């Protein structure tokens, strides 16, 4: 036990003994997910304890991934309360999106012929609604767009411009429209290309067998279903479950 009372490899934010014991069991099984709350207990690797990473980018099926502490901070939504999992488990609740941001998402989606639920799901998974999120690879903003991609879409001074929510959403929606036109009626390929690049989809003639990409596709489909339902109970949309069954064992990049 460390001098501050925490166990090595575990950061305890709050919680009771039963939750703590469950967390230790999950760690022992190697199945924990950093920054997912369970009865008030939050876990993070020991090396992250001094500077806990923030919720910013997501590519796993839970809808969240962590940016390292050195990534640019930003006013993203606090999803901890919405993603709290009760003792009996359950489906995470949808976060409350500020009205102005919600309207900007709807406007960008409508401008390029997308359903708002899809764009919301992508923003949820890409940046946790943090307009200042910057990934280790340099993707920027709400829809995590690379500056080179934005420049190809006609965005001037993309490194600065992509930090503006409306500009980022329009660029992301435009890029998404181009991918949907290239892969009509194949949303799984569209999302895979958005995550891994069109070249990877072409090389594999389908969704690449990359663990991150497959998790990303499934996560966006699930959250799209949740946003379509407005968070009203039930299981995630069935296309995600069908996609998961069709994937088979995931490979690595």
Secondary structure, DSSP 8 states (H G I E B T S, - for coil): --TTS--TT----S--HHHHHHHHHHHHHT---TT--BTTB----GGGSTT--EEEE--STTS-EEE-TTS--------TTTT-B-TT----------HHHHHHHHHHHHHTT--HHHHHHHHHHHHTT-TT-B-TT--BTTTTB-HHHHHHTT-TTHHHHTTSHHHHHHHHHHHHHHHHHHTTT-HHHHHHHHHH-HHHHHHHTSS--BHHHHHHHHHHHHHHHHHHHTT-SS-S-HHHHHHHHHH-S-B--
